[in-house]
Structure formats: structure tokens, C-alpha cells
Amino acid sequence: MVMLASLLAQTAYSQLMYRSRYKSAIVLEGFGLSPIMSVNYEMAPLRYHKSFATARIGFGYLPAGFGQGAGFSIPAGASYNLLINNLKKGLTSRVMNKCKTKPPLFDLEYFLELGGGYARIIYPTSTNRNYFNLVAAFRTHLVIDIPPKPKVFQLKISVTPRIRRSGLVFYEASPTGGQNFYGGFSLGFSI
């Protein structure tokens, strides 16, 4: 009986505090888990009160260069996204003002994303590689309230240090003499 009451209380309290309730998205990512560019399918199977978990898999392209032919990558990752803006204040002001009881047409939500990923790098003319990365990102969702369900556009700026036996590596020497920083961006939209 106590467990049932606890479950009901948790269900009542677990009203989602964010509007971007998408279940799947297409994401274009640059310099993230895949070394250059990739197109990913992302899904949000677990959604909580102020956070959600995502999983993604994709296909990336690696241009030819430095004695290697063109290659491709298969990035996969999982992350946890925590809401960092206070929507409760915005909801309270909309409910308290009788003239504005419906949600706005456009809304921005901000999330902190933490997770990890793996990319299988395949070069037909060279040695294949495996990359493991951590992901720390600032993610924003633009919610456009278009019936029957809101459309969500996302922008993410990330730091993706590579995991090596020696520890985390945030940058490495480039074959051309510069430094390559492990970080990237992504743009996506809900489907």
C-alpha cells in the first residue's frame, strides 16, 4: 500500500517541466563524436521531471587526406540532459496573468548535457580506428508550438575529450603542425 502511494505521488510530481518533449530527432553534428561531420538519429527514451536521457547513432564522412583515402565513421552515444533554466517562473507568470493563459508560440529551453560516446572509424585504404569520447555540452531547444505537436530545433556546443589509456585528451597535434581541439557543435530538429 505504501509503495502504491509512493508511486502515485511520484507520478503526480513528475509533470515534465520542459516543453521540448520530442521522442526522436535528426541531428547534424560537426567535430563531435565523429571526427569531421555526421548525420545522427537521436531518440529520447527516458524523460523525467527536469531532465531526459538521449541515445544516438549516425553515419559520418571523412574526406581523403594525408596519405589516406576517404573514409566513414559510425558514431554512437548516450547522454543525460538536465534543464538549467527556470520555467516555473515563466509558467507562474502566464497563469497569474489572465490575458496570457496559453503558452507562447516560441520558447527557448537550456540544458546541460553530459555523456559519452564511441566512433568506429573506417578507412578502406588504411587502418581502422576506435575513438571513445566524453561529452559535456550546452544545449538549447527552440520550441515552436505548431499543432498537433510542438516542433523542436536544437543547437549544441560541446567539448568532447578523447579517452585514452593515459587519461583524457582535450587536444592533440595536427599533421599540419597546429592543434586539434576536441569540441564541436550540432544542429537538429524533431521528427
N, C-alpha and C positions, 0 to 999 in steps of 0.2 A: 504494500500500500504506500509506504514511504517512497519507494523507488518510482512508483507511478506518479505521485505528486511532484517529485523532483523532476521527472521527465516533462510533465506538463508545464511546470514553472519555467524550465529551461526553454521549451518550445515557445512559450509566450514571450520570453525575454529575447529570444533570438531573432526578432524582427531585423531584417537587414538595414543597416544604417547608410548604405550607399545605393545609388540609383543604377549604376552600370552593372546590371545583372545578366550579362551575356553568358552564354554557355560555350560558345566557340567563336574563334576569330581567325582571320588570315593576317599574318604579320610579316612585313618586310624588314629584315634585320641586316645591319651593316656592322662589321667588325665586332660581332658578339661571340657566340659560341662557335660559329663558323668563321674561319679566318678572314674572309672577304665579305661576301654577300650571301644571303639565303632567304628563301621563302618558307615560312613555317605555318603549320596548322597548330593553333593553341586552343586548349579547352580548359574550362574551369569546373572540374567535377565536384569540388568541395567549396561551399560558400558558408561563411559564418557571419556573426553579428557585425563585426567591423573588419573582416578580413576574408580572403579567399585563397585557395591554392590553385595553381595552374600547372599544366603539363603541356609540352610542345615537342613536335618533331618536324623536321624540314628537309629541304634539299638546297645545297649551296653550290656555287660555281667558283672555281679558282682559275684565273687566267694563266696562260703559259708565261714562263719567265725564268731567268737564272738557271738555264740548262734543263728545265723540266717542261714537259708538255702540260697542256691544260688538264685540270682535274676537277673533282667534285667532292662535296662533303655531305655527310648525313648528321646534322646536329640534333640532339635531343636534350631536354632539360626539364626540371621541375622547380617550382619556386612558391614561396609564401608571400602574399601581398597584404600589407597592413594599412588600413585607412589612416591618413595623418592629418586630414583637415576636419574641422568640426562642423558636421552637417546638422547636428542637433540644434545649434543656434539658428541656422537658416530655416529649419523646419518650424521651430517655435515662432519665429517672426512671421512666417507665412500663415500659420494657423491663427495667431493672435490678431493679424490684420484681416478683417472680414472681406476686404476688397480683393485680396490676393490669396485665395484658398487653393488654387491649383498650382502644381509645380511649374517652374519656368520652362520655356521651350529649350533653352541651352543651359547646361550646368557643367562645371568643372569639378573633378574629384582628384585628389592626390593620394598616392600610395607609395610606401617604401617596400621594395621588392628584395627578398633575399632567397638565394637558392644555389643550385649547382647544375652542371651540365657536362655533356660528353659530345665530342665530334669525331667521327671516323673520317679521315682524310684519305682520299683515294686518287693516286696519280697513276695513270696507265703505263707511263714510261719510267717510273721511279718507285721508291719505297713508300708504302702506305704508312700513315701515322695515326696515332690516337691522342687526342687532346682532352684533358679534364680541366674544367674551369669552375670557379666560384662566381656567383653573380650578386652584385649589390647595385641597386638601381633606384632612381627616382622616376616614378611613372605617373602620368596624368591621363585622365579619361575625359574626353569631351562627350557629354551625353546630349543627344538631340532627340527630343521627345516627339517621335513620328509614330502615330498609331499604325499597327496594333501593338508594336513593342518599340522601346527606345533603341536608336542606333548609337553605337559607341565607337568613337575614334580614339586611338591611343597613341601616345608619344612616350618613349622611354629613353633615358640617358643612363648608361650603365658603365660600371667598372667590372671587368671580368678577368681577374688574375688567374694565371695558369697554375695548376697544381703540379709540382714536380717533386721528385724524391728529396731534393734539397730544401723544399718549402714552397711558399707562394712567390710567384714571379709576376711583377706588375709591368715590366717592360724588358725588352731584350735588344741586342744589337741587330741592326738590319744588314742584309747583304750589301747594301749600297753605302754603308757607313753611318747611317743615322740610328735612331732609336725607335722601336715599335712599342707603343703603349697599348696595354690590353684594356680596351674600353670601347664602347660602341653606342649605337642608337637603334631604335626601331620605330616603325610606323605601322599601325594596324587598324583594322575595322572589324566589327562584329558581323557574323553571318547568321 
